[in-house]
Amino acid sequence: MSKSMQDHAEEAPPAAEKIVPLVRSALNFQEARNNSWSAVVPRHTSKERLLQSGLWSVVSDQFRAFDRIQVIWEDRSAYAELLVIDAGRGFCNVLLLNHWSLPALLVSTEGLPPGFEISYKGPDQDAQWCVVRIADGVMMVKGQTSRDAALAMLLDSATLR
């Protein structure tokens, strides 16, 4: 064998690594795993409580590993994202990915019927606390000294009976 042929033989590329194909169970529709869930928790729930299995015990059989849960406090004071590590009937192991405290709402809508807006218009004797019907902008209540008084007057009005 000539010297040039020997050099050529030594420079041959290494054998290609054998490709192992994925098995059928490695592929699922996105809807079958990695789901996103949304949960509303009571207002005084702590971040630590979110990680306790007991909070999720009734709904945990719906979760699969690597699902995400978006948690919203019912008073809109905070928002969190959780990752489900493991779950089954009656237990759930989650990891807290993020937690954000949200700014307080300036106006509470507690007790206010849908379609109405309550606001403080200022110290003026005619305005003060007012309730406005959102659909047409009609001022239903005006001149009340407190939010509770304006709400009570709206709830007593014939419009809502």
Helices and strands as residue ranges (DSSP letters): H 3-10, G 24-26, G 30-32, E 36-41, H 47-50, G 53-56, G 60-62, E 68-73, E 78-88, E 91-101, E 116-120, E 129-133, E 139-144, H 147-156, G 158-160
